[in-house]
Amino acid sequence: MEAVRKSEAIAMTQAKLLTYEEYLQRPYDGRRTEFIDGEIVELNPPRGRHTDIAMYLYRKLEGYFEDQGLLLVARVYAAQVQIPPSGGKIRGRVPDVFVCTTEQWEALQDQTAVFRVGNPPLMAIEVVSPGNAQVDIGAKRAEYADAGVQEYWIVNALEGYISVWTLGGRFYEEFGTFSADETVRSKVFPNLKLSVAQVFRARG
């Protein structure tokens, strides 16, 4: 009987596995989801401090691009990054904030909002959530590097730091970790001035 139950469980698991293309073709139902190894994973709705920080970074980046005359846009929770398949794993991640060229963003308006393999955004930012820290700090860092995202920020208000990682070959190298009243330094945007303390004091 136990063997039968295990067999049924395996069959049910296999039945619900999707290809990435099947996942993308499903009607949008308003939920924020990621695609993890054949399954749809619903993300908890961002709220409170998490949203305040993400929106603050969005506004600061958009202001910086306008001041510098850069043809770039920042967006919040707006598109998925397709991760190149590795070891049978197929994944699509949704950064809290991303930066891409205006040309990339305009192209996404006419199709599913996914940065396909070979066409990654320039930057991805994840605001660490309680209970999800290891995914943001470990798994996503490796996956965004595989996707070719040039710079990745881990914004960890739980421990009071922002770490910046830049792509060196196939892997990220730590560009710097900043806390308290320090200014975050970005390799991609060297003229960006952003205080860690201001980020963590963000409200709406």
C-alpha beads as a LAMMPS data file, in Angstrom:
LAMMPS data file: protein, C-alpha beads

204 atoms
203 bonds

1 atom types
1 bond types

-500.0 500.0 xlo xhi
-500.0 500.0 ylo yhi
-500.0 500.0 zlo zhi

Masses

1 110.0

Atoms # bond

1 1 1 0.000 0.000 0.000
2 1 1 2.847 2.390 0.850
3 1 1 4.440 1.689 -2.530
4 1 1 1.140 2.486 -4.245
5 1 1 0.844 5.797 -2.399
6 1 1 4.412 6.746 -3.352
7 1 1 3.704 5.858 -6.964
8 1 1 0.565 8.001 -6.959
9 1 1 2.454 10.915 -5.412
10 1 1 5.172 10.692 -8.067
11 1 1 2.557 10.536 -10.824
12 1 1 0.769 13.618 -9.453
13 1 1 4.053 15.540 -9.259
14 1 1 4.981 14.628 -12.813
15 1 1 1.506 15.542 -14.067
16 1 1 1.740 19.129 -12.846
17 1 1 5.223 19.814 -14.225
18 1 1 5.177 22.350 -17.039
19 1 1 7.606 23.465 -19.686
20 1 1 8.640 27.099 -19.501
21 1 1 6.753 27.850 -22.711
22 1 1 3.578 26.270 -21.310
23 1 1 3.948 28.399 -18.209
24 1 1 4.263 31.570 -20.291
25 1 1 1.182 30.695 -22.339
26 1 1 -1.083 30.403 -19.302
27 1 1 -3.572 33.304 -18.942
28 1 1 -2.368 35.986 -16.564
29 1 1 -4.444 35.846 -13.380
30 1 1 -2.934 38.792 -11.496
31 1 1 -0.630 36.750 -9.271
32 1 1 3.124 37.326 -9.016
33 1 1 4.766 34.011 -9.799
34 1 1 8.122 32.488 -10.620
35 1 1 8.840 29.318 -12.555
36 1 1 10.952 26.821 -10.618
37 1 1 11.839 23.445 -12.138
38 1 1 8.508 22.800 -13.836
39 1 1 6.266 24.303 -11.168
40 1 1 4.578 27.657 -10.699
41 1 1 5.593 29.231 -7.394
42 1 1 3.406 32.068 -6.138
43 1 1 5.284 34.939 -4.517
44 1 1 4.007 36.558 -1.353
45 1 1 2.581 40.024 -2.078
46 1 1 5.218 42.663 -1.268
47 1 1 4.159 44.953 1.523
48 1 1 5.381 47.357 4.164
49 1 1 9.083 48.067 4.355
50 1 1 9.862 45.750 1.449
51 1 1 7.700 47.809 -0.920
52 1 1 8.917 51.129 0.513
53 1 1 12.533 50.199 -0.215
54 1 1 11.812 48.867 -3.708
55 1 1 9.843 51.978 -4.683
56 1 1 12.509 54.298 -3.247
57 1 1 15.221 52.585 -5.296
58 1 1 13.023 52.775 -8.393
59 1 1 12.519 56.516 -7.984
60 1 1 16.204 57.183 -7.308
61 1 1 17.330 55.175 -10.317
62 1 1 14.789 56.816 -12.632
63 1 1 15.915 60.247 -11.433
64 1 1 19.560 59.322 -11.980
65 1 1 18.907 58.138 -15.544
66 1 1 17.075 61.369 -16.354
67 1 1 19.840 63.532 -14.863
68 1 1 22.545 61.597 -16.713
69 1 1 20.642 61.465 -20.006
70 1 1 20.755 57.669 -20.070
71 1 1 18.336 55.669 -22.217
72 1 1 17.533 53.316 -19.354
73 1 1 14.470 52.537 -17.270
74 1 1 13.938 51.037 -13.824
75 1 1 10.839 49.011 -13.043
76 1 1 9.422 47.285 -9.960
77 1 1 8.037 43.692 -10.035
78 1 1 7.376 44.145 -13.761
79 1 1 9.113 41.308 -15.650
80 1 1 10.763 37.955 -15.292
81 1 1 14.345 36.962 -16.063
82 1 1 14.655 33.594 -17.798
83 1 1 17.573 31.643 -16.331
84 1 1 19.575 29.463 -18.764
85 1 1 18.850 25.746 -18.141
86 1 1 21.409 24.091 -15.868
87 1 1 21.433 20.470 -14.744
88 1 1 17.857 19.984 -15.887
89 1 1 16.663 22.997 -13.887
90 1 1 14.604 25.597 -15.751
91 1 1 13.758 28.774 -13.883
92 1 1 12.294 32.247 -14.286
93 1 1 12.870 34.840 -11.562
94 1 1 11.124 38.171 -10.907
95 1 1 13.506 40.811 -9.498
96 1 1 12.073 43.324 -7.068
97 1 1 13.684 46.057 -9.181
98 1 1 15.444 45.794 -12.515
99 1 1 17.143 48.157 -14.939
100 1 1 17.141 47.705 -18.705
101 1 1 17.494 49.816 -21.827
102 1 1 14.477 51.714 -23.107
103 1 1 14.720 49.613 -26.266
104 1 1 14.460 46.386 -24.249
105 1 1 11.507 47.707 -22.256
106 1 1 9.616 48.864 -25.343
107 1 1 10.149 45.451 -26.945
108 1 1 8.654 43.745 -23.890
109 1 1 5.401 45.666 -24.338
110 1 1 4.537 43.594 -27.415
111 1 1 5.193 40.183 -25.883
112 1 1 5.251 38.283 -22.607
113 1 1 7.215 40.358 -20.066
114 1 1 10.239 38.075 -19.946
115 1 1 13.904 38.826 -20.485
116 1 1 14.787 35.791 -22.566
117 1 1 18.100 33.957 -22.378
118 1 1 20.660 36.106 -24.156
119 1 1 18.757 39.353 -23.509
120 1 1 19.119 40.018 -19.761
121 1 1 18.415 43.305 -17.972
122 1 1 21.443 45.356 -16.996
123 1 1 20.781 45.199 -13.247
124 1 1 18.643 43.216 -10.816
125 1 1 17.894 44.153 -7.208
126 1 1 16.381 41.898 -4.566
127 1 1 15.115 43.235 -1.238
128 1 1 15.647 40.409 1.245
129 1 1 12.471 39.099 2.848
130 1 1 12.229 37.270 6.194
131 1 1 12.282 33.546 5.530
132 1 1 13.660 33.989 2.010
133 1 1 17.130 35.333 2.714
134 1 1 19.069 32.282 1.535
135 1 1 17.294 32.312 -1.829
136 1 1 18.027 36.011 -2.405
137 1 1 21.619 35.812 -1.174
138 1 1 22.564 32.437 -2.661
139 1 1 20.349 30.900 -5.342
140 1 1 19.268 34.079 -7.101
141 1 1 22.776 35.492 -7.092
142 1 1 24.037 32.434 -8.963
143 1 1 21.044 32.412 -11.320
144 1 1 21.264 36.073 -12.299
145 1 1 24.960 35.560 -13.008
146 1 1 24.078 32.623 -15.273
147 1 1 21.571 34.870 -17.061
148 1 1 24.257 37.498 -17.699
149 1 1 22.826 40.306 -15.536
150 1 1 25.770 42.697 -15.185
151 1 1 25.114 43.883 -11.633
152 1 1 23.122 42.421 -8.737
153 1 1 22.236 44.183 -5.500
154 1 1 21.205 42.402 -2.326
155 1 1 19.366 44.896 -0.124
156 1 1 19.272 43.349 3.324
157 1 1 17.388 45.598 5.724
158 1 1 17.190 42.677 8.170
159 1 1 20.951 42.898 8.746
160 1 1 21.481 46.505 7.665
161 1 1 23.625 46.223 4.542
162 1 1 23.542 46.466 0.756
163 1 1 25.966 44.285 -1.178
164 1 1 26.808 44.905 -4.819
165 1 1 27.942 42.090 -7.103
166 1 1 29.311 42.556 -10.622
167 1 1 29.788 40.009 -13.347
168 1 1 33.328 38.797 -13.941
169 1 1 33.187 36.158 -16.648
170 1 1 30.531 33.617 -15.679
171 1 1 30.366 34.467 -11.978
172 1 1 29.726 37.453 -9.752
173 1 1 32.506 39.151 -7.863
174 1 1 31.740 41.219 -4.778
175 1 1 32.170 44.888 -5.663
176 1 1 31.392 46.082 -2.159
177 1 1 29.199 45.775 0.918
178 1 1 27.880 48.993 2.416
179 1 1 26.087 49.866 5.656
180 1 1 25.046 52.721 7.982
181 1 1 25.807 56.133 6.427
182 1 1 28.052 54.746 3.693
183 1 1 27.318 55.528 0.049
184 1 1 26.529 52.568 -2.135
185 1 1 29.015 52.271 -4.990
186 1 1 27.973 50.823 -8.330
187 1 1 30.370 49.685 -11.041
188 1 1 27.679 50.040 -13.713
189 1 1 26.588 53.501 -12.481
190 1 1 29.717 55.097 -10.966
191 1 1 28.085 58.537 -10.523
192 1 1 25.098 57.215 -8.581
193 1 1 24.933 58.629 -5.045
194 1 1 22.791 56.596 -2.694
195 1 1 23.081 56.427 1.088
196 1 1 22.364 53.087 2.766
197 1 1 20.701 54.877 5.673
198 1 1 18.380 56.744 3.275
199 1 1 17.387 53.487 1.573
200 1 1 16.469 51.854 4.863
201 1 1 14.537 54.938 6.036
202 1 1 12.426 54.920 2.866
203 1 1 8.704 55.382 3.334
204 1 1 6.406 54.877 0.375

Bonds

1 1 1 2
2 1 2 3
3 1 3 4
4 1 4 5
5 1 5 6
6 1 6 7
7 1 7 8
8 1 8 9
9 1 9 10
10 1 10 11
11 1 11 12
12 1 12 13
13 1 13 14
14 1 14 15
15 1 15 16
16 1 16 17
17 1 17 18
18 1 18 19
19 1 19 20
20 1 20 21
21 1 21 22
22 1 22 23
23 1 23 24
24 1 24 25
25 1 25 26
26 1 26 27
27 1 27 28
28 1 28 29
29 1 29 30
30 1 30 31
31 1 31 32
32 1 32 33
33 1 33 34
34 1 34 35
35 1 35 36
36 1 36 37
37 1 37 38
38 1 38 39
39 1 39 40
40 1 40 41
41 1 41 42
42 1 42 43
43 1 43 44
44 1 44 45
45 1 45 46
46 1 46 47
47 1 47 48
48 1 48 49
49 1 49 50
50 1 50 51
51 1 51 52
52 1 52 53
53 1 53 54
54 1 54 55
55 1 55 56
56 1 56 57
57 1 57 58
58 1 58 59
59 1 59 60
60 1 60 61
61 1 61 62
62 1 62 63
63 1 63 64
64 1 64 65
65 1 65 66
66 1 66 67
67 1 67 68
68 1 68 69
69 1 69 70
70 1 70 71
71 1 71 72
72 1 72 73
73 1 73 74
74 1 74 75
75 1 75 76
76 1 76 77
77 1 77 78
78 1 78 79
79 1 79 80
80 1 80 81
81 1 81 82
82 1 82 83
83 1 83 84
84 1 84 85
85 1 85 86
86 1 86 87
87 1 87 88
88 1 88 89
89 1 89 90
90 1 90 91
91 1 91 92
92 1 92 93
93 1 93 94
94 1 94 95
95 1 95 96
96 1 96 97
97 1 97 98
98 1 98 99
99 1 99 100
100 1 100 101
101 1 101 102
102 1 102 103
103 1 103 104
104 1 104 105
105 1 105 106
106 1 106 107
107 1 107 108
108 1 108 109
109 1 109 110
110 1 110 111
111 1 111 112
112 1 112 113
113 1 113 114
114 1 114 115
115 1 115 116
116 1 116 117
117 1 117 118
118 1 118 119
119 1 119 120
120 1 120 121
121 1 121 122
122 1 122 123
123 1 123 124
124 1 124 125
125 1 125 126
126 1 126 127
127 1 127 128
128 1 128 129
129 1 129 130
130 1 130 131
131 1 131 132
132 1 132 133
133 1 133 134
134 1 134 135
135 1 135 136
136 1 136 137
137 1 137 138
138 1 138 139
139 1 139 140
140 1 140 141
141 1 141 142
142 1 142 143
143 1 143 144
144 1 144 145
145 1 145 146
146 1 146 147
147 1 147 148
148 1 148 149
149 1 149 150
150 1 150 151
151 1 151 152
152 1 152 153
153 1 153 154
154 1 154 155
155 1 155 156
156 1 156 157
157 1 157 158
158 1 158 159
159 1 159 160
160 1 160 161
161 1 161 162
162 1 162 163
163 1 163 164
164 1 164 165
165 1 165 166
166 1 166 167
167 1 167 168
168 1 168 169
169 1 169 170
170 1 170 171
171 1 171 172
172 1 172 173
173 1 173 174
174 1 174 175
175 1 175 176
176 1 176 177
177 1 177 178
178 1 178 179
179 1 179 180
180 1 180 181
181 1 181 182
182 1 182 183
183 1 183 184
184 1 184 185
185 1 185 186
186 1 186 187
187 1 187 188
188 1 188 189
189 1 189 190
190 1 190 191
191 1 191 192
192 1 192 193
193 1 193 194
194 1 194 195
195 1 195 196
196 1 196 197
197 1 197 198
198 1 198 199
199 1 199 200
200 1 200 201
201 1 201 202
202 1 202 203
203 1 203 204
